[in-house]
């Protein structure tokens, strides 16, 4: 079985605009975000027809998927939601301003400023953000990097379980989740930073494993 997976980060939300962490919490798509999803759907029309569609269970991902499918004329294609494809769980830091969380981590690590911390994080050999948040979370709910990746892999296995032939698939997920998936396939594929909202990436599954085909597919 060969799968062409068109992986899309959800459209811009209110929390994205405000610079707040979302994780397992949620906020509505902005008007700009809805328009971007519709534009992507129109751009995909006539270029690729999806055989199946998936998203995380988060409302922002579900709405992004439905707008894309509707705009490209595939509104009747069933949308399968998979809980394991949700974003990283920030625990007690959910909804907090990202800048404040980065300041807290920089201080905890004895670094002089946020810029120094972000440079270390983005070029790190493991997800230092996930490990730091997990360590500092006052509620003890934030995921470790290992738990996060293990969950995402279960989600990807569920996608394959749904498919029985060569298919082209739409999947809507999240910034840190997409980066984690890319890193699990090829640790050098990207830095630890989220792709932009509504960015399209392409993964293929063949010979029993996932392969990265494109980190940013352009449609117009």
Secondary structure, 3 states (H helix, E strand, C coil): CCEEEEEEECCCEHHHHHCECCCCCCCCECHHHHHHHHHHHHHHCCCCCCCEEEEECCHHHHHHHHHHHHHCCCCCCCEEEEHHHCCCCCHHHCCCEHHHHHHHHHHHCCCCCHHHHHHHHHCCCCCHHHHHHHHHCCCCCCCCHHHHHHHHHHHHHHHHHHCCCCEEEEEEECHHHHHHHHHHHCCCCCCCCCCCCCCEEEEEEECCEEEEEECCCCCC
